[in-house]
Amino acid sequence: MRLIYNKRLFIFQIGIVFLFLSCNQEGTKEKENPVFINSRQKMWEVNAALIDQEEAIIQRYVDRYGWKMNKTETGLRWMI
C-alpha cells in the first residue's frame, strides 16, 4: 500500500514539474512579420477613409430632410 502511495506522489510531483517548465514562454515569442505590420497600417488608413465616407453619407441624409440633430463625441446622432 505504501509503495502505491509513493508512486502516485512521485507521478504527481513529476507532473507539477512539467507544468511549471512548460509554462515558460519566454524563448518562444515570435517577432511580428514586417508584412503584417505594413498591412495593419494600411487597414487603419482604409478604415479611416471608410469612416469619413460614411460620415459624409449620414450628414447628407440629415441635411436632405432638414433635421436638427445633436451629435455625441462617439458619433451618435439624436434628435428630440
N, C-alpha and C positions, 0 to 999 in steps of 0.2 A: 504494500500500500504506500509506503514511504517513497519507494522508487518511482511510482507513477506520479506522486505529488511533485517530486524533484524534477521529473522530466517535463511536466506541464509548466512548472515555474521557469525552467530553462528555456522552453519554447516561447513563453510569454516575454521573457527578458530579451531574447533574440529579436522578437517581433518589434518590441519597443525601440531597440537599437536601429533596426532597419527603418522604422518610421521616422526617427529623427534624422537619419542620414539621407533619406530620400526627400526630405523637405528642403534641403539646401538647393536653392535655385540660382545662386549667385553666378555660377560658372556657365549656366545655360542661357543667359539672356542674349537675345539676338539684336543686332543693330538694325535700325529701320532702313529699309531699302530706299535709296535716293529717288527712284522712280515713283515709289508710293508717296513720298513726301511731296514731290512735284505734282502728282495727281491730286493730292489733298488740297494743295494751294489752288489749283485750277478749279476744283469743285467749289471752294469757297467763293471764288470770283464769279463762277457761273450762278451760284445760288444767290449772291448779292444782286446780280443783274436781274434774275427772275423775280426777286422780291421787289425791286424797283419797278419792273414792268407791271406786276400785279397791283402795286400801289397806284400806279397811273390809271389802270383799268377801273379800279374801285372809285378813284376820285372822279373820273369822267362819268361814271354811273350816278354818283351822288349829285354831281353838277347838273346832269341831264334832267333829273327830277326836282332840282331846286331844293333839296333837303338841307337843313341846317344841322349838321352832325357834329357832335363832340368827339374828340379822339383822345384816347389814353396814350400813355408812354409806350405801351406794348403794341399799339396799332389798332386796338379795338375801337370801333366806331359805334356811337349810340346817340339816340335822339328821343326826346320825351315829347 
